[in-house]
Structure formats: C-alpha cells, structure tokens
Amino acid sequence: MSFKGGELVRWRLVRLKFKGDGAVKFFGNFLKGRAVLTAAAGFLFALIFSVSAWAVTMSGGNCQISRTSLGGGWVHHGDGLFALNSPDVTVGVLRATETLGASTGLYEGIFPNIPSGLTLTAALSSLFTQRVVEDWILGIGINQYPDIYFSKPILPDTLYGAVSANMVRNRLAVDATGYDVLISTAYEADDMKLTVSAASGSWTYNNTYRVVVSTEVSDEDGLTLAEPYEFVFQTVLNPDQDNIVKPVSDDGTRIVMDSGFASLKGHVEITTAPVYALADRATEKFEHNNPGGRIHSIKKINFLNESNQVEALTFSKGRVTLYIPYIDENGDGYIDGTNSPVSEAALYVLDESSDLWIRLAGSEVSSSSSAVYALPAHFSYFAMGTARAGANDMIYAYPSPFRPHGPNAGTSDGQTGTEAGGITFVNLPGNAQVSVYTVRGELVWQGDDDGSGKLNWNARNRNGEKAASGVYIFLVKSSDGKRTGKFAIIR
C-alpha cells in the first residue's frame, strides 16, 4: 500500500473498512503493523468485512483491490470482475454516475488517482496530561518526561534533528520564545514510544516549554506526520526561589511570589473568567450597597501541590503580591467602556461565608503597569472593582437591618442575617479598630481588625447580652483616619 523506490508493495489484509464521502479510507491490521490510508478519489464506499483472501496494492496513484485466491462465496460478474457475496456484508461502490454492481458485492478492480499515504499520528501519554489549562499542560515535575506514542513504527534515524524544544516563559514570567533548549530523545520500537528529556538531566523549575516533532519523522514505509506535533508544558515552581506567574492567555494578571512564600512545591493556576454563583451574589451585593460601584473583572487563583491537589496556603504578609490589570488605552483616567475612575479602583477578595467582596487592605493603583495591586494572605477568588464614593465610604456593616428572626432571616442575598452569623464590618483599612455606640453615645462593643479587611460582631454587648433593637453608630479608627457609619437591629 505504499511505494519504496517505485516498486509495488503488496500488503495482505486481515481486515478492511471503507467509509467516506469523496474519500477512501482503508483501515487494517497489516503484517508490518497498524496503518491508515487516506485518499481522495471521488468515490463513496460503505463497507465492513473480514477476509484474508484480499489484497490492496498502490502503484502510480492507482489502487488495486484483487482476489488472491478463488474460494467459496465468490461470484463472477463478467468482464473479469469478481465479488464476495455474504449475508453479513453490505457492500456498495458508487463511481460517478456509474453503479458498478449490486449493493451486496465487493468488486475487485483498479481505481485510479488515489494518492498514497498511510497516516502517521502522535499522542502524549495520559500520565503527562493530567492537568491541562487552555491547551497548556501544568504541574510537571522537573524529572518528569513526556512520552509520545506513534500510531506506527517509525525509523529511528529520522528522529535526528526532527524533535526540538524551546522555552516559552521563564520562572519570572518573561517571554522567552525562540530560546532553544537542549534535549535528549529515546525511542522504544516495541511500544512505538518516544521519550523526550532535558539534556541536563532535569527541567528548570517554573519554566514553560514547547516541544515540537516535525514532519521529518518517518515511519518504516517512508510516510510522515501530516503536520508537526507540538505541545506546551509548565513545570512546578520552587518556593525557595522568587517566582512570577501569569495566566496561559496573558491578560496582564501577575502574581509575584517572594522566596519562602510557601513550604511546598507546586504550581499556580489563574482562571481569568471563572463561573461561580457565590461570586455573582457578592457582585450583586457590592453594586447594591455601593450605587455607582462596579466589579470589572474576577480571577480565580489556586495553588496545587505536586500531586495536583489544591492546597489552602496562608502567606506571610508581603510575601505575595497580586496585580490585576485595568484598561485605559486613551489615558483619560477612566476604565475604558465605563464611567469608573481609575483612581477609585481596588482589589477585593471573596468572603465565601457571607458572599461579600472584601477590599484588600493596602490596595493601590499602579499607573505604570496599568494594574491594581495588593498583598493577599491566601489564594481565592479576587476582583478588581471601583467604588464611586471612594475607598473610605466603602466601609459598611452587613446586613442592615440585622433582623435574625424576621421572615427573611438567613445569610443569602437579600436576607437579614442570623444570630450565629452576626454583623460583619467590611472593607476595613489595615489594623483598624471598630467601636459600636448607641445613638446616645454609649459604647456597646469594640473590636480590632486582623488585617483581613473585615471584622465580625456577634451582635452582643460587652456583658454578653443581645444588643437591643435600634439604630447604632460605628466608628472606624486606623492610620488612614476615622470613618463613621450606622446600621439597625430589629429583634
């Protein structure tokens, strides 16, 4: 079914299958291995049969289907055409406007203008592709090597110079496309498997690589890949080094991790458009409680260990910096497509217990990088948002009114709280102190923020008694100054 130096090569078929519209496809188990022949010929074949007495040959673009011996079940149709008739076989050959026989006959003959070609394909081992994000393979160990399996035996000599690797990004997220990486290859003929490894013995931590197998790779019959086979993978990071991570589809989001930020190796995944009901509810609350405010983008960030399991890490303050970009291409000071001032942008973290976006303390705008940055204490869902009233006016108590025994009691959106949930003060500046007073100026309760940007009060006074119904004033003190607000309790 192929050519070698122009001579006719005959294959003995164990199984054939024809199927296609305007194409002929021969699938078979041949004496020299598995192969696929694809050829455009203007025919329609619909055939499935199993017979060892047939052979297919290719020569000069012609395909010949012929009997190798006469036997039972063969019917002579004249003009030298023979067909195999069987109740278990449905066979049809339609050639242009000429029907060459009944629908129950496989006819031998020569069919011209069928280009030769046994399709050679390649695929990665499933063990190497356990974590795929936007076609990139993540979380690869520095001593983990990709195994590429071919559909047919290949000629090892054709591998020389046909397999290459280059760096896509380094551990500081610098694009390095075109930087060649030295590799070694090992081919196992019995398994038709090619293993690609770093010539140095291991890959580099938190580097992204692209491996390409070119069409110069040939099988034993001189046929090559229809197109280059390539894949991209990223290795795990080493927390003892400085690292920067950005999404596969680079949208400007960056996570800068100082050396020592964590105690275990792994990789960071950034989802740039996550779908999460709690985040949607938090956005609704944010925009309801802050008229004119808006959540512009949401990111989901996870750290996965070397076994690809999500780890709940807590960072020392200042070890991790998160940058989420904004777009202001015309430089007018407003986020493009909105009336939201860039100066009012801040980063928020999702509090999943209350479905609230909590402003990250110390969040700042970096005009030089067109991004908003902050120092998160852990990975979670994050948002870049703007509050038209300004950062200080974003401090509020939720829910208000607090009505834990009312008809809408609960913690979901639109509900009025529970005794167990209490009242939460959100979007606090760093190291803030919150004091609650009655309208007569009597101190009811006082608490200190732990730097998370929120503080919960169980709605009880300093004597441990439930705070009575009424209107209350809260005072927030921090290095940024003072801020007051009010809320109501209905018992």
PEHUCOR-V83130 format. One record per backbone hydrogen bond with DSSP energy under -0.5 kcal/mol. CO is the residue of the C=O (numbers start at 1). NH is the residue of the N-H. Records with the same first field share a line. If there is no record, write none. Layout:
CO: NH  NH
//
This chain:
2: 9
4: 7
7: 4
8: 10
9: 58
11: 13  56
16: 49
17: 27
18: 47
20: 45
22: 42
24: 39
25: 27
26: 37
28: 30  35
29: 14
30: 33
33: 30
35: 28
36: 38  119
37: 26
39: 24  41
42: 96
43: 22  23
44: 94
45: 20
47: 18
49: 16
51: 54
53: 68  69
54: 13
55: 66
56: 11
57: 64
58: 9
59: 62
61: 114
62: 59
63: 65  111
64: 57  66
65: 109
66: 55
71: 74
73: 85
75: 77  83
78: 81
81: 77
82: 108
83: 75  85
84: 86  106
86: 89
89: 91
91: 105
92: 46
93: 95  100
94: 44  96
95: 98
97: 99
98: 95  100
102: 105
103: 91
105: 107
106: 84
109: 65  111
110: 112
111: 63
113: 115
117: 38  119
119: 121
120: 226
121: 151
123: 149
125: 128
126: 129
131: 138
133: 136
135: 232
136: 133  138
137: 234
140: 236
141: 144
142: 203
143: 145
146: 148  196
147: 125  149
148: 194
149: 123
153: 220
154: 156
155: 158
156: 159
157: 160
159: 162  163
162: 214
164: 212
165: 181
166: 210
167: 179
168: 176  177
169: 208
170: 173
171: 244
174: 170
176: 179
178: 180
179: 167
182: 199
184: 197
186: 195
187: 189
188: 192  193
192: 150
193: 188
194: 148
195: 186
196: 146
197: 184
198: 201
204: 207
207: 235
208: 168  169
209: 233
210: 166
211: 231
212: 164  214
213: 229
214: 217
217: 225
218: 155
219: 222
223: 219
224: 120
228: 230
229: 213
231: 211
232: 137
233: 209
234: 140
236: 206
237: 239  266
238: 241
239: 260  261
243: 257
245: 255
248: 250
254: 323
255: 245  257
256: 258  321
257: 243
258: 261
265: 306
266: 237
267: 304
269: 271  302
270: 272
271: 274  300
274: 276
276: 280
277: 281
278: 282
279: 283
280: 284
281: 285
282: 286
283: 287
284: 288
285: 289
286: 290
290: 293
294: 296  386
297: 384
299: 301  382
300: 271
302: 269
303: 311
304: 267
305: 308
309: 305
311: 303  313
316: 319
319: 258
321: 256
322: 374
323: 254
324: 372
326: 328
327: 336
328: 331
333: 342
335: 338
339: 341
340: 335
341: 344
342: 345
344: 387
346: 385
347: 360
348: 383
349: 358
350: 352
351: 354  355  356
356: 351  358
357: 359
358: 349
360: 363
361: 375
364: 373
365: 367
366: 369  370  371
370: 326
371: 366
372: 324
373: 364
374: 322  376
377: 315
380: 301
381: 350
382: 299
383: 348  385
384: 296  297
385: 346
386: 294  388
387: 390
391: 394
392: 395
396: 426
398: 424
401: 403
402: 490
403: 406
406: 409
408: 416
410: 417
412: 415
416: 403
417: 410
418: 422
423: 457
424: 398  426
425: 455
426: 396
429: 432
430: 479
432: 449
433: 477
434: 447
435: 475
436: 444  445
437: 473
438: 441
442: 438
444: 462
445: 436
447: 434
453: 427  428
454: 450
455: 425
457: 423
459: 467
461: 464
465: 461
470: 489
471: 439
472: 487
473: 437
474: 485
475: 435  477
476: 483
477: 433
478: 481
481: 478
483: 476
485: 474
487: 472
488: 402
489: 470
//
